[in-house]
Amino acid sequence: MTKDTSLSPDDSGSYESQRALVDESEINWAEACSPPFMAANTDAPDFESFARAGGFDISSEKGIEAILPSELDAYVSEHTRFDSWSDMKIRAFADWKRRKEAELAGVSPRTPKPMKASAQPADTSDENQRRRSDRPLAD
């Protein structure tokens, strides 16, 4: 699995500003680490399976507090595309934020809205092919 610690160009804000937002947010990590996110970035199908496979008890506040950051970072580094839990949280938060914004806008975050039938251009592939074949070849 290729490691991914950078935000993509379409992520809003810098890595450090995303880190600050994540550290201050009260996010349900099982929701932020959605099954599609987990499948794409880890070797587990969902957040609960990921935690269980790592031996982490996330069923109670006491269990969560008992998780050693160094153990979690080591597990994340070995079983995900990320180097640390912090990096994974930042990416999960950015993806969660993008999904929520798309949901509020009424669009799918991964699928663009289809064009209306009247706005679709006529099929001009034959005309375009003819135009290309009429041009002289460039040297």
CNS distance restraints for C-alpha pairs under 8 A (distance, minus, plus):
assign (resid   1 and name CA) (resid  80 and name CA) 6.88 0.50 0.50
assign (resid   1 and name CA) (resid  81 and name CA) 5.66 0.50 0.50
assign (resid   2 and name CA) (resid  81 and name CA) 5.41 0.50 0.50
assign (resid   3 and name CA) (resid  80 and name CA) 7.39 0.50 0.50
assign (resid   3 and name CA) (resid  81 and name CA) 3.97 0.50 0.50
assign (resid   3 and name CA) (resid  82 and name CA) 5.06 0.50 0.50
assign (resid   3 and name CA) (resid  83 and name CA) 6.75 0.50 0.50
assign (resid   4 and name CA) (resid  81 and name CA) 5.35 0.50 0.50
assign (resid   4 and name CA) (resid  82 and name CA) 5.32 0.50 0.50
assign (resid   4 and name CA) (resid  83 and name CA) 7.71 0.50 0.50
assign (resid   5 and name CA) (resid  81 and name CA) 7.92 0.50 0.50
assign (resid   5 and name CA) (resid  82 and name CA) 5.82 0.50 0.50
assign (resid   5 and name CA) (resid  83 and name CA) 6.91 0.50 0.50
assign (resid   5 and name CA) (resid  87 and name CA) 5.92 0.50 0.50
assign (resid   5 and name CA) (resid  88 and name CA) 7.89 0.50 0.50
assign (resid   5 and name CA) (resid  91 and name CA) 8.00 0.50 0.50
assign (resid   6 and name CA) (resid  15 and name CA) 7.28 0.50 0.50
assign (resid   7 and name CA) (resid  11 and name CA) 6.03 0.50 0.50
assign (resid   7 and name CA) (resid  14 and name CA) 7.66 0.50 0.50
assign (resid   7 and name CA) (resid  15 and name CA) 6.59 0.50 0.50
assign (resid   7 and name CA) (resid  91 and name CA) 7.11 0.50 0.50
assign (resid  11 and name CA) (resid  94 and name CA) 6.80 0.50 0.50
assign (resid  13 and name CA) (resid  17 and name CA) 6.01 0.50 0.50
assign (resid  13 and name CA) (resid  18 and name CA) 6.41 0.50 0.50
assign (resid  14 and name CA) (resid  18 and name CA) 6.17 0.50 0.50
assign (resid  15 and name CA) (resid  19 and name CA) 6.11 0.50 0.50
assign (resid  15 and name CA) (resid  90 and name CA) 7.84 0.50 0.50
assign (resid  16 and name CA) (resid  20 and name CA) 6.26 0.50 0.50
assign (resid  17 and name CA) (resid  21 and name CA) 6.31 0.50 0.50
assign (resid  18 and name CA) (resid  22 and name CA) 6.15 0.50 0.50
assign (resid  18 and name CA) (resid  90 and name CA) 6.21 0.50 0.50
assign (resid  18 and name CA) (resid  94 and name CA) 7.56 0.50 0.50
assign (resid  19 and name CA) (resid  23 and name CA) 6.07 0.50 0.50
assign (resid  19 and name CA) (resid  86 and name CA) 7.65 0.50 0.50
assign (resid  19 and name CA) (resid  90 and name CA) 5.90 0.50 0.50
assign (resid  20 and name CA) (resid  24 and name CA) 6.24 0.50 0.50
assign (resid  21 and name CA) (resid  25 and name CA) 6.00 0.50 0.50
assign (resid  22 and name CA) (resid  89 and name CA) 7.05 0.50 0.50
assign (resid  22 and name CA) (resid  90 and name CA) 6.25 0.50 0.50
assign (resid  22 and name CA) (resid  93 and name CA) 6.66 0.50 0.50
assign (resid  27 and name CA) (resid  31 and name CA) 7.85 0.50 0.50
assign (resid  27 and name CA) (resid  32 and name CA) 7.11 0.50 0.50
assign (resid  28 and name CA) (resid  32 and name CA) 6.33 0.50 0.50
assign (resid  29 and name CA) (resid  33 and name CA) 5.64 0.50 0.50
assign (resid  29 and name CA) (resid  47 and name CA) 7.79 0.50 0.50
assign (resid  29 and name CA) (resid  89 and name CA) 8.00 0.50 0.50
assign (resid  30 and name CA) (resid  34 and name CA) 6.40 0.50 0.50
assign (resid  30 and name CA) (resid  46 and name CA) 7.88 0.50 0.50
assign (resid  30 and name CA) (resid  47 and name CA) 5.45 0.50 0.50
assign (resid  30 and name CA) (resid  48 and name CA) 7.07 0.50 0.50
assign (resid  31 and name CA) (resid  96 and name CA) 7.85 0.50 0.50
assign (resid  32 and name CA) (resid  92 and name CA) 5.53 0.50 0.50
assign (resid  32 and name CA) (resid  93 and name CA) 5.98 0.50 0.50
assign (resid  32 and name CA) (resid  95 and name CA) 7.52 0.50 0.50
assign (resid  32 and name CA) (resid  96 and name CA) 5.14 0.50 0.50
assign (resid  33 and name CA) (resid  37 and name CA) 5.77 0.50 0.50
assign (resid  33 and name CA) (resid  38 and name CA) 6.03 0.50 0.50
assign (resid  33 and name CA) (resid  46 and name CA) 7.35 0.50 0.50
assign (resid  33 and name CA) (resid  47 and name CA) 6.00 0.50 0.50
assign (resid  33 and name CA) (resid  92 and name CA) 5.56 0.50 0.50
assign (resid  33 and name CA) (resid  96 and name CA) 7.72 0.50 0.50
assign (resid  34 and name CA) (resid  38 and name CA) 6.10 0.50 0.50
assign (resid  34 and name CA) (resid  46 and name CA) 6.59 0.50 0.50
assign (resid  34 and name CA) (resid  47 and name CA) 7.10 0.50 0.50
assign (resid  35 and name CA) (resid  39 and name CA) 5.93 0.50 0.50
assign (resid  35 and name CA) (resid  45 and name CA) 5.79 0.50 0.50
assign (resid  35 and name CA) (resid  46 and name CA) 4.64 0.50 0.50
assign (resid  35 and name CA) (resid  47 and name CA) 7.16 0.50 0.50
assign (resid  36 and name CA) (resid  40 and name CA) 6.14 0.50 0.50
assign (resid  36 and name CA) (resid  45 and name CA) 7.87 0.50 0.50
assign (resid  37 and name CA) (resid  41 and name CA) 6.07 0.50 0.50
assign (resid  37 and name CA) (resid  92 and name CA) 7.14 0.50 0.50
assign (resid  37 and name CA) (resid  95 and name CA) 7.83 0.50 0.50
assign (resid  38 and name CA) (resid  42 and name CA) 5.22 0.50 0.50
assign (resid  38 and name CA) (resid  43 and name CA) 7.49 0.50 0.50
assign (resid  38 and name CA) (resid  44 and name CA) 6.24 0.50 0.50
assign (resid  38 and name CA) (resid  45 and name CA) 5.81 0.50 0.50
assign (resid  38 and name CA) (resid  46 and name CA) 5.49 0.50 0.50
assign (resid  38 and name CA) (resid  47 and name CA) 6.70 0.50 0.50
assign (resid  39 and name CA) (resid  43 and name CA) 6.70 0.50 0.50
assign (resid  39 and name CA) (resid  44 and name CA) 6.21 0.50 0.50
assign (resid  39 and name CA) (resid  45 and name CA) 5.10 0.50 0.50
assign (resid  39 and name CA) (resid  46 and name CA) 7.06 0.50 0.50
assign (resid  41 and name CA) (resid  80 and name CA) 5.58 0.50 0.50
assign (resid  41 and name CA) (resid  81 and name CA) 5.48 0.50 0.50
assign (resid  41 and name CA) (resid  82 and name CA) 7.97 0.50 0.50
assign (resid  42 and name CA) (resid  79 and name CA) 5.79 0.50 0.50
assign (resid  42 and name CA) (resid  80 and name CA) 4.16 0.50 0.50
assign (resid  42 and name CA) (resid  81 and name CA) 6.50 0.50 0.50
assign (resid  43 and name CA) (resid  50 and name CA) 7.76 0.50 0.50
assign (resid  43 and name CA) (resid  79 and name CA) 5.88 0.50 0.50
assign (resid  43 and name CA) (resid  80 and name CA) 6.54 0.50 0.50
assign (resid  44 and name CA) (resid  49 and name CA) 6.13 0.50 0.50
assign (resid  44 and name CA) (resid  50 and name CA) 5.22 0.50 0.50
assign (resid  45 and name CA) (resid  49 and name CA) 6.76 0.50 0.50
assign (resid  45 and name CA) (resid  50 and name CA) 7.45 0.50 0.50
assign (resid  46 and name CA) (resid  50 and name CA) 6.24 0.50 0.50
assign (resid  47 and name CA) (resid  51 and name CA) 6.21 0.50 0.50
assign (resid  48 and name CA) (resid  52 and name CA) 6.06 0.50 0.50
assign (resid  48 and name CA) (resid  58 and name CA) 7.91 0.50 0.50
assign (resid  49 and name CA) (resid  53 and name CA) 5.93 0.50 0.50
assign (resid  50 and name CA) (resid  54 and name CA) 6.36 0.50 0.50
assign (resid  51 and name CA) (resid  55 and name CA) 6.31 0.50 0.50
assign (resid  51 and name CA) (resid  56 and name CA) 5.07 0.50 0.50
assign (resid  51 and name CA) (resid  57 and name CA) 7.02 0.50 0.50
assign (resid  51 and name CA) (resid  58 and name CA) 7.08 0.50 0.50
assign (resid  52 and name CA) (resid  56 and name CA) 5.67 0.50 0.50
assign (resid  52 and name CA) (resid  57 and name CA) 6.91 0.50 0.50
assign (resid  54 and name CA) (resid  75 and name CA) 6.66 0.50 0.50
assign (resid  56 and name CA) (resid  63 and name CA) 7.48 0.50 0.50
assign (resid  56 and name CA) (resid  64 and name CA) 7.52 0.50 0.50
assign (resid  56 and name CA) (resid  67 and name CA) 6.57 0.50 0.50
assign (resid  57 and name CA) (resid  63 and name CA) 4.88 0.50 0.50
assign (resid  57 and name CA) (resid  64 and name CA) 6.14 0.50 0.50
assign (resid  57 and name CA) (resid  67 and name CA) 7.73 0.50 0.50
assign (resid  58 and name CA) (resid  63 and name CA) 5.68 0.50 0.50
assign (resid  58 and name CA) (resid  64 and name CA) 5.16 0.50 0.50
assign (resid  59 and name CA) (resid  63 and name CA) 6.61 0.50 0.50
assign (resid  59 and name CA) (resid  64 and name CA) 7.56 0.50 0.50
assign (resid  60 and name CA) (resid  64 and name CA) 6.29 0.50 0.50
assign (resid  61 and name CA) (resid  65 and name CA) 6.10 0.50 0.50
assign (resid  62 and name CA) (resid  66 and name CA) 6.28 0.50 0.50
assign (resid  63 and name CA) (resid  67 and name CA) 6.82 0.50 0.50
assign (resid  67 and name CA) (resid  71 and name CA) 7.38 0.50 0.50
assign (resid  67 and name CA) (resid  72 and name CA) 7.02 0.50 0.50
assign (resid  68 and name CA) (resid  72 and name CA) 6.33 0.50 0.50
assign (resid  69 and name CA) (resid  73 and name CA) 5.99 0.50 0.50
assign (resid  70 and name CA) (resid  74 and name CA) 6.11 0.50 0.50
assign (resid  71 and name CA) (resid  75 and name CA) 6.16 0.50 0.50
assign (resid  72 and name CA) (resid  76 and name CA) 6.04 0.50 0.50
assign (resid  72 and name CA) (resid  84 and name CA) 7.68 0.50 0.50
assign (resid  72 and name CA) (resid  85 and name CA) 6.49 0.50 0.50
assign (resid  73 and name CA) (resid  77 and name CA) 6.00 0.50 0.50
assign (resid  73 and name CA) (resid  83 and name CA) 7.09 0.50 0.50
assign (resid  73 and name CA) (resid  84 and name CA) 4.48 0.50 0.50
assign (resid  73 and name CA) (resid  85 and name CA) 5.19 0.50 0.50
assign (resid  74 and name CA) (resid  78 and name CA) 6.24 0.50 0.50
assign (resid  74 and name CA) (resid  84 and name CA) 7.11 0.50 0.50
assign (resid  75 and name CA) (resid  79 and name CA) 6.04 0.50 0.50
assign (resid  76 and name CA) (resid  80 and name CA) 5.42 0.50 0.50
assign (resid  76 and name CA) (resid  81 and name CA) 8.00 0.50 0.50
assign (resid  76 and name CA) (resid  82 and name CA) 6.51 0.50 0.50
assign (resid  76 and name CA) (resid  83 and name CA) 6.63 0.50 0.50
assign (resid  76 and name CA) (resid  84 and name CA) 5.68 0.50 0.50
assign (resid  76 and name CA) (resid  85 and name CA) 5.93 0.50 0.50
assign (resid  76 and name CA) (resid  88 and name CA) 7.77 0.50 0.50
assign (resid  77 and name CA) (resid  81 and name CA) 7.09 0.50 0.50
assign (resid  77 and name CA) (resid  82 and name CA) 5.63 0.50 0.50
assign (resid  77 and name CA) (resid  83 and name CA) 4.46 0.50 0.50
assign (resid  77 and name CA) (resid  84 and name CA) 5.65 0.50 0.50
assign (resid  77 and name CA) (resid  85 and name CA) 7.98 0.50 0.50
assign (resid  82 and name CA) (resid  87 and name CA) 6.03 0.50 0.50
assign (resid  82 and name CA) (resid  88 and name CA) 5.73 0.50 0.50
assign (resid  83 and name CA) (resid  87 and name CA) 6.57 0.50 0.50
assign (resid  83 and name CA) (resid  88 and name CA) 7.79 0.50 0.50
assign (resid  84 and name CA) (resid  88 and name CA) 6.36 0.50 0.50
assign (resid  85 and name CA) (resid  89 and name CA) 6.04 0.50 0.50
assign (resid  86 and name CA) (resid  90 and name CA) 6.22 0.50 0.50
assign (resid  87 and name CA) (resid  91 and name CA) 6.39 0.50 0.50
assign (resid  88 and name CA) (resid  92 and name CA) 6.03 0.50 0.50
assign (resid  89 and name CA) (resid  93 and name CA) 5.89 0.50 0.50
assign (resid  90 and name CA) (resid  94 and name CA) 6.19 0.50 0.50
assign (resid  91 and name CA) (resid  95 and name CA) 6.18 0.50 0.50
assign (resid  92 and name CA) (resid  96 and name CA) 5.95 0.50 0.50
assign (resid  93 and name CA) (resid  97 and name CA) 5.92 0.50 0.50
assign (resid  94 and name CA) (resid  98 and name CA) 6.19 0.50 0.50
assign (resid  95 and name CA) (resid  99 and name CA) 6.20 0.50 0.50
assign (resid  96 and name CA) (resid 100 and name CA) 6.18 0.50 0.50
assign (resid  97 and name CA) (resid 101 and name CA) 6.13 0.50 0.50
assign (resid  98 and name CA) (resid 102 and name CA) 6.16 0.50 0.50
assign (resid  98 and name CA) (resid 109 and name CA) 6.70 0.50 0.50
assign (resid  99 and name CA) (resid 103 and name CA) 6.03 0.50 0.50
assign (resid  99 and name CA) (resid 108 and name CA) 7.71 0.50 0.50
assign (resid  99 and name CA) (resid 109 and name CA) 5.49 0.50 0.50
assign (resid 100 and name CA) (resid 104 and name CA) 6.16 0.50 0.50
assign (resid 101 and name CA) (resid 105 and name CA) 6.22 0.50 0.50
assign (resid 102 and name CA) (resid 106 and name CA) 6.04 0.50 0.50
assign (resid 102 and name CA) (resid 107 and name CA) 5.16 0.50 0.50
assign (resid 102 and name CA) (resid 108 and name CA) 5.91 0.50 0.50
assign (resid 102 and name CA) (resid 109 and name CA) 5.17 0.50 0.50
assign (resid 103 and name CA) (resid 107 and name CA) 5.92 0.50 0.50
assign (resid 103 and name CA) (resid 108 and name CA) 6.79 0.50 0.50
assign (resid 103 and name CA) (resid 109 and name CA) 7.50 0.50 0.50
assign (resid 107 and name CA) (resid 111 and name CA) 7.83 0.50 0.50
assign (resid 107 and name CA) (resid 112 and name CA) 7.51 0.50 0.50
assign (resid 107 and name CA) (resid 113 and name CA) 6.93 0.50 0.50
assign (resid 108 and name CA) (resid 112 and name CA) 6.83 0.50 0.50
assign (resid 108 and name CA) (resid 113 and name CA) 7.71 0.50 0.50
assign (resid 115 and name CA) (resid 119 and name CA) 6.24 0.50 0.50
assign (resid 115 and name CA) (resid 120 and name CA) 6.34 0.50 0.50
assign (resid 116 and name CA) (resid 120 and name CA) 6.57 0.50 0.50
assign (resid 124 and name CA) (resid 128 and name CA) 6.03 0.50 0.50
assign (resid 125 and name CA) (resid 129 and name CA) 6.00 0.50 0.50
assign (resid 126 and name CA) (resid 130 and name CA) 6.19 0.50 0.50
assign (resid 127 and name CA) (resid 131 and name CA) 6.25 0.50 0.50
assign (resid 128 and name CA) (resid 132 and name CA) 6.24 0.50 0.50
assign (resid 129 and name CA) (resid 133 and name CA) 6.26 0.50 0.50
assign (resid 130 and name CA) (resid 134 and name CA) 6.27 0.50 0.50
assign (resid 131 and name CA) (resid 135 and name CA) 6.68 0.50 0.50
